[in-house]
Amino acid sequence: MAGEGVLVHLERGQVMVVTEVGLHVVRALERGPATVADLVQEVVKSFEVGVEQARRDLVSFLDQLRAERAIEDAAAAVAPTGR
């Protein structure tokens, strides 16, 4: 599982395998709420990816996390649930 991580949703008893980038995003969210723009810049700075690709992939990943109820929107920012 090199370059991957596992997210465990304790309330729902679900496990989700995420890429290294996904794990990086989740760790950024653990530091506190962040805007999509902030997260895109974080990904671009840390990985070899362009802004538009990072934005598309990030929005898709955040949508997946929302669908799994692993995160929620807090005003214009995104935050992990359970805080």
Buried (B, 14 or more C-beta within 10 A) or exposed (E): EEEEBEBEBEEEEEEBEBBEBBBBBBEBBEEEBBEBEEBBBBBBEBBEBEEEEBBEBBEEBBEBBBEBEBBBEEEEBBBBEEE
